[in-house]
Amino acid sequence: MKTTILSVVLLGFAFQSYAQDMLYRAKIKVEDVPEIVVAAIDEDFPDYAILEYEAVPVEYVEGDVYFNPNIESLEDYDTFQVILKGNGNEMTATYDSEGNLLNTTEHLKDLALPIAVRHSLAKAYPGWSYAKDTYTMVQYKNSKEKQRYRIVLENHGKKIRVHTNAKGKILNHHKRA
C-alpha cells in the first residue's frame, strides 16, 4: 500500500513538473516563427548556429513581464526565444513578435569579471571565493544595454548566489544549501 501511494505521489510530481515546463515555453519549428523574427536573428547573430526555437507565453508591456495563460494556438504567442551556439559559448536571445531583441543571456565559462564587480564582491564578501562559473544577462530597453552578472561564491562549505550590475552594485543575493 505504501508503495502504491508513493508511486502515485511521484507520478503526480512528474506530471506537474512536465506541465510547468510546457506552460512557460514550447519548442517550435522555424516555419512557425514569424519571418521578421527569423530575419532579425540572422542579422543580430550571423556567426551563431541556431540550436532550437521556443515560443514563450509572456508579453512585455512597458518593460514589465506578464504571463499569458490563454494561449490557444501558435498565433497567440508574442515572444520567442532562440538558443544559439557560437564563439565558444551558448546564448539565449528573446524577441518580440515584431523582431525586436528584448534580451540575451550568455552562459560564459571562466569569465573575467569587470574590475568594478570584482572589487565590490571582495569588499562585500571578504574571504569568499568564486565557486562556479558566471554568466552575463543583458537586457535591451530603449536601445540601452543593461548588464547583469550572476556569481556563485563559496566560503567554508557555504554558498551564496550574487547578482550585480556592470558597475559592481550588488542587486541581490541568495543563500544556497
DRENPA-248255 format. One line per 2 residues: number of its first residue (from 1); their letters; for each residue x, y, z of N, C-alpha, C. Coordinates in pm, 1 decimal. Example, Ala and Ser with C-alpha at 12.3 -4.5 7.8 and 13.67 -1.06 7.14 Angstrom:
% DRENPA-248255
1> as> 1319.0,-569.0,780.0,1230.0,-450.0,780.0,1320.0,-330.0,780.0 ~ 1285.0,-225.0,708.0,1367.0,-106.0,714.0,1290.0,3.0,787.0
END
This chain:
% DRENPA-248255
1> mk> 80.8,-118.5,0.0,0.0,0.0,0.0,86.2,126.3,0.0 ~ 191.5,127.4,84.6,281.4,242.5,89.9,346.6,264.6,-46.4
3> tt> 385.5,156.9,-110.8,448.5,166.2,-242.2,353.5,227.2,-344.1 ~ 228.2,188.5,-340.5,128.4,241.0,-433.7,107.7,390.0,-411.9
5> il> 93.4,430.7,-287.2,73.8,573.3,-255.8,196.2,653.7,-297.8 ~ 314.2,603.9,-266.0,437.3,672.8,-303.9,447.9,684.3,-455.4
7> sv> 413.2,579.7,-527.0,417.9,582.3,-673.4,322.5,686.5,-729.6 ~ 202.0,694.4,-674.5,103.6,792.8,-721.6,153.2,934.9,-695.1
9> vl> 211.2,958.4,-577.4,262.6,1091.0,-543.7,376.5,1128.4,-638.7 ~ 469.8,1038.9,-661.5,581.6,1067.0,-752.0,532.7,1090.1,-894.9
11> lg> 435.7,1014.4,-937.9,378.6,1032.7,-1070.6,312.0,1169.6,-1081.5 ~ 244.5,1212.3,-975.9,182.4,1344.9,-974.0,285.7,1455.1,-986.3
13> fa> 398.3,1441.8,-913.5,504.7,1540.5,-924.8,563.4,1543.2,-1065.3 ~ 579.0,1427.7,-1125.5,633.5,1420.3,-1261.4,542.7,1493.3,-1360.4
15> fq> 411.8,1468.5,-1350.8,318.3,1536.4,-1440.4,316.9,1686.4,-1414.9 ~ 325.4,1726.1,-1288.2,323.6,1867.8,-1254.9,446.7,1937.6,-1311.3
17> sy> 564.9,1878.3,-1297.5,686.0,1941.7,-1349.3,682.1,1948.3,-1501.3 ~ 627.0,1846.1,-1566.5,614.0,1849.0,-1711.9,517.1,1959.8,-1753.6
19> aq> 407.7,1973.7,-1683.7,308.1,2075.5,-1716.9,366.2,2214.5,-1699.3 ~ 444.9,2237.2,-1594.5,503.9,2368.9,-1574.0,601.8,2401.4,-1684.9
21> dm> 680.3,2303.8,-1730.1,774.6,2328.3,-1838.1,699.7,2365.9,-1965.5 ~ 592.7,2295.1,-1994.6,515.0,2323.1,-2114.1,439.8,2455.3,-2101.8
23> ly> 405.9,2494.9,-1982.0,332.7,2618.0,-1959.1,415.8,2739.7,-1995.5 ~ 543.6,2735.0,-1970.9,627.7,2851.5,-1989.9,702.7,2856.3,-2122.1
25> ra> 704.3,2749.0,-2198.2,768.1,2751.7,-2329.7,727.9,2628.2,-2408.7 ~ 733.7,2644.9,-2539.0,700.2,2533.3,-2627.7,799.9,2533.6,-2742.4
27> ki> 864.8,2419.6,-2764.8,956.2,2409.0,-2878.3,874.3,2418.0,-3006.2 ~ 925.2,2495.6,-3100.2,855.6,2512.1,-3227.1,954.3,2501.0,-3340.9
29> kv> 901.9,2484.4,-3460.3,983.8,2475.5,-3581.2,1005.9,2615.6,-3636.6 ~ 1111.0,2630.8,-3714.5,1141.9,2760.6,-3772.3,1026.7,2811.5,-3858.3
31> ed> 951.0,2721.3,-3918.9,837.4,2761.6,-4001.8,728.1,2829.9,-3920.3 ~ 724.4,2802.8,-3788.5,623.0,2860.9,-3701.2,664.0,2995.3,-3641.8
33> vp> 788.4,3035.0,-3663.4,838.6,3162.4,-3612.6,811.5,3269.5,-3718.2 ~ 760.8,3386.3,-3678.6,737.0,3491.7,-3777.6,864.1,3523.7,-3856.8
35> ei> 848.2,3547.7,-3986.0,963.4,3574.4,-4073.5,1045.4,3693.2,-4025.3 ~ 979.7,3794.9,-3971.1,1051.5,3913.0,-3923.8,1143.6,3878.8,-3806.6
37> vv> 1103.6,3781.7,-3723.5,1186.6,3737.6,-3611.4,1306.5,3658.7,-3663.5 ~ 1283.9,3569.6,-3758.0,1393.7,3490.8,-3816.2,1495.1,3582.8,-3882.6
39> aa> 1448.1,3683.6,-3955.9,1538.4,3779.1,-4022.0,1618.6,3857.8,-3918.7 ~ 1553.9,3897.9,-3808.1,1624.1,3972.8,-3703.5,1732.1,3887.9,-3638.1
41> id> 1702.7,3759.2,-3615.1,1802.5,3669.3,-3555.6,1923.0,3656.1,-3648.0 ~ 1896.6,3636.6,-3777.8,2006.2,3624.4,-3874.7,2090.7,3750.4,-3879.8
43> ed> 2027.2,3866.1,-3867.6,2100.2,3992.8,-3870.9,2178.2,4016.5,-3742.2 ~ 2116.6,3986.5,-3626.8,2180.5,4013.4,-3498.1,2292.4,3914.0,-3464.1
45> fp> 2278.7,3788.9,-3508.8,2373.9,3684.6,-3471.5,2417.4,3604.1,-3594.2 ~ 2487.2,3668.9,-3689.2,2522.6,3598.4,-3813.3,2623.4,3485.1,-3794.5
47> dy> 2704.1,3489.5,-3689.2,2807.2,3388.0,-3668.1,2765.2,3277.9,-3572.4 ~ 2637.6,3274.0,-3536.4,2587.8,3174.2,-3441.5,2502.6,3071.1,-3513.0
49> ai> 2509.9,2947.6,-3464.5,2424.5,2840.0,-3514.6,2300.7,2833.0,-3425.3 ~ 2185.5,2814.4,-3485.4,2061.0,2807.3,-3410.9,2037.4,2663.0,-3368.3
51> le> 2024.2,2642.0,-3237.1,2001.0,2508.0,-3184.2,1852.8,2475.6,-3176.2 ~ 1771.8,2571.1,-3130.6,1627.1,2547.7,-3125.8,1552.2,2678.4,-3106.3
53> ye> 1425.5,2673.1,-3143.5,1334.0,2785.6,-3126.7,1230.2,2747.1,-3022.0 ~ 1186.5,2846.3,-2944.0,1082.2,2824.1,-2845.1,985.4,2941.7,-2846.8
55> av> 860.0,2912.6,-2825.7,758.7,3016.5,-2809.6,732.5,3030.6,-2660.1 ~ 722.6,3154.2,-2613.3,707.0,3180.8,-2471.1,577.5,3260.2,-2450.2
57> pv> 487.6,3213.4,-2363.5,359.2,3282.0,-2344.8,366.3,3400.7,-2249.2 ~ 456.8,3494.6,-2278.1,465.6,3616.8,-2198.5,453.6,3735.9,-2290.0
59> ey> 414.5,3846.8,-2231.5,406.0,3972.3,-2304.3,483.5,4077.1,-2226.4 ~ 555.4,4162.4,-2297.9,628.2,4272.2,-2236.9,546.3,4399.1,-2257.6
61> ve> 507.7,4463.4,-2147.6,430.9,4587.0,-2155.6,504.6,4691.6,-2073.5 ~ 557.5,4792.0,-2143.1,632.7,4899.8,-2079.3,740.2,4847.5,-1984.5
63> gd> 813.2,4748.1,-2027.4,923.8,4694.0,-1950.1,884.8,4589.5,-1847.6 ~ 754.7,4569.9,-1824.8,710.1,4468.5,-1730.3,675.1,4341.0,-1805.3
65> vy> 689.7,4228.6,-1738.7,661.5,4098.8,-1798.5,529.6,4046.1,-1744.3 ~ 441.5,4005.3,-1835.8,313.0,3948.3,-1798.2,298.7,3810.1,-1860.6
67> fn> 257.4,3714.5,-1781.2,234.7,3579.0,-1828.1,96.6,3572.7,-1891.8 ~ 86.7,3510.3,-2008.7,-40.7,3496.5,-2078.4,-84.0,3350.1,-2074.4
69> pn> -178.4,3314.0,-1986.6,-220.7,3174.0,-1975.1,-321.9,3131.5,-2081.2 ~ -365.0,3223.4,-2166.1,-472.6,3194.7,-2261.7,-420.0,3164.0,-2402.0
71> ie> -315.5,3086.4,-2412.4,-258.2,3050.9,-2541.8,-338.3,2935.5,-2600.4 ~ -393.2,2957.2,-2717.8,-471.6,2852.8,-2782.5,-406.6,2802.3,-2911.0
73> sl> -324.0,2885.8,-2973.8,-256.2,2843.5,-3096.1,-124.7,2918.6,-3108.7 ~ -43.5,2879.4,-3205.8,86.4,2944.7,-3225.2,73.2,3093.4,-3257.2
75> ed> -39.2,3133.7,-3315.2,-59.7,3274.8,-3347.6,-72.9,3360.5,-3222.0 ~ -102.9,3299.4,-3107.3,-120.7,3374.0,-2982.7,11.6,3408.7,-2914.4
77> yd> 120.9,3350.9,-2958.6,250.0,3378.8,-2896.1,304.6,3512.1,-2945.6 ~ 348.9,3595.0,-2849.9,407.3,3724.7,-2883.1,557.0,3729.7,-2856.0
79> tf> 610.3,3627.7,-2791.1,750.5,3628.0,-2752.3,814.9,3496.5,-2794.3 ~ 936.6,3508.2,-2848.3,1007.8,3391.1,-2898.9,1150.0,3390.5,-2845.5
81> qv> 1196.6,3272.0,-2809.1,1335.1,3255.4,-2766.7,1405.1,3165.5,-2866.0 ~ 1531.2,3194.7,-2886.4,1613.5,3111.3,-2972.7,1740.7,3079.3,-2895.1
83> il> 1780.7,2952.9,-2901.0,1904.4,2910.7,-2836.4,2010.1,2902.0,-2945.2 ~ 2118.4,2974.7,-2923.8,2224.3,2988.3,-3023.5,2355.8,2935.6,-2968.4
85> kg> 2442.0,2891.0,-3058.3,2575.5,2846.7,-3018.3,2675.9,2906.1,-3115.8 ~ 2781.5,2963.0,-3060.4,2886.3,3021.7,-3143.3,2989.1,3092.6,-3059.0
87> ng> 3102.0,3121.3,-3117.6,3211.0,3190.3,-3047.7,3247.0,3123.9,-2915.3 ~ 3231.3,2991.9,-2908.1,3269.9,2917.8,-2789.1,3172.5,2922.9,-2673.8
89> ne> 3052.1,2977.5,-2695.4,2955.5,2980.0,-2586.0,2814.2,2957.8,-2637.0 ~ 2722.7,2944.3,-2542.6,2581.8,2925.9,-2574.7,2505.6,3048.0,-2525.7
91> mt> 2404.3,3086.3,-2601.4,2330.1,3207.1,-2570.4,2181.7,3184.4,-2594.7 ~ 2098.9,3251.1,-2515.9,1955.5,3252.9,-2538.0,1916.2,3396.3,-2568.7
93> at> 1846.7,3416.8,-2679.0,1800.3,3550.5,-2717.6,1648.1,3549.3,-2720.3 ~ 1587.7,3655.4,-2670.8,1442.8,3666.9,-2666.4,1399.3,3782.4,-2755.4
95> yd> 1300.5,3755.1,-2841.3,1248.6,3854.0,-2936.5,1098.3,3868.5,-2918.6 ~ 1048.1,3987.6,-2949.2,903.1,4001.4,-2956.0,858.3,3965.5,-3096.9
97> se> 729.0,3964.6,-3120.7,675.1,3919.8,-3249.9,705.6,4016.0,-3364.3 ~ 758.8,4134.0,-3331.6,795.1,4231.4,-3435.2,944.2,4228.4,-3467.8
99> gn> 1017.0,4133.8,-3408.9,1158.6,4118.9,-3439.3,1250.5,4205.2,-3354.9 ~ 1200.1,4263.4,-3247.4,1283.2,4344.5,-3158.2,1350.7,4254.7,-3055.5
101> ll> 1481.5,4269.8,-3041.0,1557.5,4194.0,-2942.8,1526.6,4249.2,-2804.1 ~ 1472.8,4166.0,-2716.8,1436.4,4209.1,-2582.4,1549.2,4186.7,-2483.6
103> nt> 1611.7,4068.7,-2489.1,1725.1,4042.8,-2401.6,1801.9,3921.6,-2449.7 ~ 1921.6,3908.5,-2396.4,2004.0,3791.0,-2423.0,2060.6,3742.0,-2290.3
105> te> 2086.6,3614.3,-2283.6,2154.7,3555.2,-2169.0,2267.2,3471.2,-2225.0 ~ 2388.6,3507.3,-2186.5,2504.5,3431.7,-2230.8,2554.7,3346.2,-2115.4
107> hl> 2583.5,3223.4,-2143.6,2638.7,3132.7,-2044.1,2788.5,3123.8,-2071.6 ~ 2865.7,3197.6,-1994.6,3008.5,3207.7,-2019.1,3085.8,3135.2,-1909.3
109> kd> 3184.4,3059.4,-1949.4,3268.2,2989.2,-1854.5,3398.5,3065.2,-1837.2 ~ 3450.7,3059.1,-1714.7,3577.7,3124.6,-1682.7,3578.0,3270.2,-1727.6
111> la> 3471.3,3339.2,-1696.6,3454.7,3478.2,-1734.2,3540.2,3567.1,-1644.9 ~ 3615.6,3656.0,-1706.4,3690.9,3755.4,-1630.1,3593.9,3869.2,-1598.6
113> lp> 3556.2,3878.2,-1473.2,3459.7,3979.9,-1432.9,3521.4,4119.3,-1443.6 ~ 3439.0,4219.9,-1470.0,3490.3,4357.5,-1471.3,3552.0,4392.0,-1335.2
115> ia> 3648.1,4480.6,-1336.4,3719.6,4518.1,-1214.3,3623.4,4570.6,-1108.6 ~ 3525.9,4650.9,-1150.0,3430.2,4707.6,-1054.2,3352.2,4596.9,-983.6
117> vr> 3316.4,4491.8,-1055.9,3242.2,4380.2,-996.7,3331.8,4304.6,-899.3 ~ 3454.9,4278.7,-937.9,3547.9,4206.1,-850.0,3573.3,4282.9,-720.7
119> hs> 3595.0,4414.5,-731.0,3619.3,4496.4,-612.0,3496.8,4498.1,-520.3 ~ 3380.4,4510.2,-577.8,3256.9,4513.2,-499.7,3236.7,4381.4,-425.0
121> la> 3259.2,4269.3,-493.7,3243.7,4137.9,-430.3,3346.9,4117.6,-319.1 ~ 3471.7,4159.3,-343.6,3577.1,4143.7,-242.7,3546.0,4226.4,-118.4
123> ka> 3488.3,4344.4,-137.4,3454.6,4431.7,-25.2,3333.2,4378.3,51.5 ~ 3231.3,4334.0,-18.7,3107.9,4287.7,45.1,3120.3,4147.0,102.9
125> yp> 3205.2,4063.2,41.9,3217.4,3923.0,83.8,3364.4,3885.5,103.0 ~ 3430.8,3944.6,203.3,3572.6,3911.2,223.9,3587.1,3764.1,264.6
127> gw> 3686.3,3699.0,208.3,3711.6,3558.4,239.4,3633.6,3461.2,152.5 ~ 3544.6,3509.6,70.2,3466.5,3424.0,-19.0,3540.9,3409.9,-150.9
129> sy> 3525.3,3294.6,-216.1,3590.3,3271.4,-344.9,3485.1,3231.1,-447.6 ~ 3521.6,3240.5,-573.0,3430.5,3203.6,-681.3,3415.8,3051.6,-683.8
131> ak> 3292.5,3003.1,-673.1,3268.3,2859.4,-668.8,3219.8,2806.3,-802.1 ~ 3163.2,2891.6,-882.5,3102.5,2845.3,-1005.0,3120.9,2950.6,-1112.8
133> dt> 3115.4,2904.4,-1235.1,3124.7,2997.4,-1345.9,3010.5,3097.9,-1339.7 ~ 3031.4,3207.4,-1405.3,2931.6,3312.6,-1405.1,2864.3,3321.7,-1540.6
135> yt> 2757.2,3393.8,-1544.6,2700.9,3424.3,-1674.5,2651.8,3568.1,-1676.8 ~ 2641.3,3618.3,-1795.6,2601.0,3755.6,-1816.2,2460.4,3759.6,-1871.3
137> mv> 2379.4,3844.9,-1814.0,2245.8,3868.3,-1865.9,2242.1,4010.2,-1919.0 ~ 2194.3,4027.3,-2039.0,2187.5,4159.7,-2098.0,2043.6,4185.8,-2138.0
139> qy> 1992.1,4299.8,-2097.3,1856.9,4338.1,-2134.9,1864.8,4467.3,-2214.2 ~ 1783.2,4474.6,-2317.6,1779.3,4592.4,-2401.7,1648.3,4665.4,-2378.2
141> kn> 1657.6,4793.0,-2348.3,1537.9,4874.3,-2329.6,1567.9,5011.8,-2386.9 ~ 1486.4,5054.7,-2480.1,1508.3,5182.9,-2547.3,1649.5,5191.8,-2603.1
143> sk> 1697.1,5080.5,-2659.4,1830.1,5068.9,-2720.1,1943.1,5085.6,-2620.8 ~ 1915.2,5080.9,-2493.2,2020.2,5087.5,-2391.0,2042.2,4948.0,-2335.3
145> ek> 2165.9,4915.0,-2313.3,2203.5,4782.2,-2266.3,2221.3,4782.7,-2115.4 ~ 2162.2,4685.4,-2047.9,2179.8,4667.3,-1904.2,2243.5,4531.3,-1882.3
147> qr> 2364.2,4529.5,-1825.9,2431.5,4403.2,-1799.6,2414.3,4362.7,-1654.7 ~ 2396.9,4233.0,-1635.2,2385.0,4174.7,-1503.0,2475.6,4051.6,-1497.9
149> yr> 2536.9,4031.0,-1383.3,2623.2,3915.1,-1364.4,2568.4,3830.8,-1250.3 ~ 2577.7,3701.0,-1267.5,2536.9,3606.4,-1162.5,2661.3,3528.3,-1124.0
151> iv> 2698.0,3536.8,-997.6,2820.1,3474.3,-948.5,2785.9,3388.0,-827.0 ~ 2840.6,3267.7,-820.9,2824.2,3182.1,-704.2,2955.2,3188.6,-625.6
153> le> 2943.8,3230.7,-498.3,3059.3,3241.3,-410.3,3053.2,3131.4,-305.2 ~ 3170.9,3093.4,-254.2,3178.7,2986.5,-154.8,3273.9,3026.7,-43.4
155> nh> 3235.7,2987.0,80.3,3320.9,3013.9,195.5,3292.8,2906.7,300.2 ~ 3390.1,2822.1,327.6,3379.8,2715.6,428.0,3255.7,2628.8,408.1
157> gk> 3234.5,2585.7,284.2,3123.0,2496.6,253.7,2989.7,2566.1,233.6 ~ 2980.7,2693.8,262.3,2857.6,2769.3,238.4,2865.6,2834.4,101.3
159> ki> 2750.5,2840.1,33.3,2746.4,2901.7,-98.9,2643.1,3012.8,-100.3 ~ 2670.9,3111.7,-181.2,2578.0,3222.4,-198.2,2579.5,3263.7,-345.3
161> rv> 2461.7,3296.1,-398.2,2449.0,3341.9,-536.8,2426.1,3492.7,-532.7 ~ 2511.3,3566.9,-603.7,2506.9,3712.2,-600.8,2482.4,3765.1,-742.4
163> ht> 2393.5,3863.0,-752.3,2367.9,3931.2,-879.4,2420.2,4073.3,-867.7 ~ 2495.6,4117.0,-968.5,2546.8,4253.9,-970.1,2520.3,4316.1,-1106.3
165> na> 2535.0,4447.7,-1112.4,2533.8,4513.2,-1242.8,2678.9,4529.3,-1287.1 ~ 2700.1,4588.3,-1403.7,2834.7,4600.3,-1458.8,2923.4,4695.5,-1378.4
167> kg> 2862.2,4784.2,-1299.5,2939.2,4877.8,-1217.4,2973.1,4820.7,-1080.9 ~ 2928.4,4697.5,-1053.3,2961.6,4632.2,-927.9,2857.3,4647.6,-819.2
169> ki> 2749.7,4717.8,-846.8,2643.9,4733.2,-746.0,2577.4,4597.3,-725.1 ~ 2571.6,4553.6,-599.8,2509.1,4425.4,-568.1,2358.0,4446.3,-568.0
171> ln> 2291.8,4372.0,-655.4,2148.0,4385.8,-672.4,2070.1,4296.7,-576.6 ~ 2118.3,4174.2,-556.9,2059.4,4083.8,-458.6,2151.2,3964.8,-438.5
173> hh> 2121.8,3887.5,-334.9,2197.4,3765.5,-309.5,2104.8,3663.5,-244.9 ~ 2135.2,3536.4,-269.7,2055.2,3426.2,-217.8,2147.1,3320.7,-160.8
175> kr> 2115.5,3275.4,-40.8,2194.1,3166.9,20.3,2156.2,3036.9,-48.0 ~ 2252.6,2949.1,-60.6,2230.5,2817.1,-118.6,2269.6,2710.9,-18.4
177> a> 2209.5,2597.9,-31.1,2241.6,2486.1,59.7,2372.8,2423.5,23.6
END
